[in-house]
Amino acid sequence: MQKNRSSIKPNGPYEAVVIRGNASNVLELRVTILALRVESTGLRNINIHEWLCKIGNQFIDEVEGYKVALITAADVSNRQIVGSWKEREINKKG
């Protein structure tokens, strides 16, 4: 099950999806609005929620518990994550 939501938090405005694996693993994957506007990320004019779901589904099996990861403009090049997704973790719950 996936939920789309937009919000403004202390990290600034972002778009996000919540991806649920099994009963105990959940990944909230966020991307900053700035990342959506920077041309080199390749994220302009795409369905960002579909892209976030695609990225999140690649990593959901590695998640234990509830994790939140924030993707910034520096983390994306031509729609590809640069480095490990675990470097983007900003919060652990449960």
C-alpha positions in Angstrom: 0.0 0.0 0.0 1.3 3.4 -0.9 0.3 6.8 0.3 1.2 10.1 -1.3 1.5 13.2 0.7 3.1 16.7 0.6 4.2 18.6 3.6 6.3 21.3 5.0 8.6 20.2 7.8 11.8 21.5 9.5 13.7 20.1 6.5 11.7 22.3 4.2 9.1 21.5 1.6 9.1 18.1 0.1 7.1 15.5 -1.7 6.9 12.0 -0.1 5.6 8.5 -0.4 5.2 5.8 2.3 6.1 2.3 1.1 5.1 -0.7 3.2 6.9 -4.0 2.9 5.8 -6.7 5.3 4.0 -5.9 8.5 7.1 -4.5 10.2 9.0 -2.5 7.6 8.0 0.9 6.3 10.0 3.4 4.3 8.9 7.1 4.1 10.9 8.4 1.2 11.0 12.2 0.7 12.5 14.4 -2.0 13.0 18.1 -1.6 11.2 20.6 -3.8 14.6 22.0 -4.7 15.6 18.6 -6.1 12.5 18.7 -8.3 13.6 22.1 -9.8 17.3 21.4 -10.4 17.7 20.3 -14.0 20.6 18.0 -13.4 18.5 15.7 -11.2 16.3 14.8 -14.1 13.2 15.1 -11.9 11.6 18.0 -13.6 8.3 17.4 -15.3 8.0 13.7 -14.2 5.4 12.0 -11.9 7.5 12.3 -8.8 5.4 10.0 -6.7 5.9 7.2 -9.3 9.6 7.8 -9.3 9.7 7.7 -5.4 7.8 4.5 -5.4 10.2 2.9 -7.9 13.2 4.0 -5.8 11.6 3.0 -2.6 10.6 -0.4 -3.8 14.2 -1.1 -4.7 15.1 -0.7 -1.0 12.1 -1.7 1.0 13.5 -5.2 1.8 16.5 -3.7 3.5 14.4 -1.6 5.8 13.8 -2.7 9.4 11.0 -0.9 11.3 10.0 2.6 10.2 12.6 4.7 8.4 12.5 8.1 6.9 14.9 9.1 4.1 15.3 12.5 2.5 16.6 12.9 -1.0 18.2 16.3 -1.9 19.3 17.7 -5.2 22.9 16.6 -4.4 21.7 13.0 -4.0 20.3 12.6 -7.5 21.8 12.8 -11.0 19.7 12.0 -14.1 17.1 10.3 -12.0 19.6 8.0 -10.3 20.5 8.0 -6.6 24.1 8.9 -6.0 25.6 6.8 -3.2 23.8 4.7 -0.7 20.1 5.3 0.1 21.0 4.7 3.8 23.0 7.9 3.8 19.7 9.7 3.4 18.1 8.3 6.6 16.9 11.2 8.8 14.8 9.5 11.4 14.2 6.1 12.9 10.9 5.1 14.6 10.0 1.9 16.3 
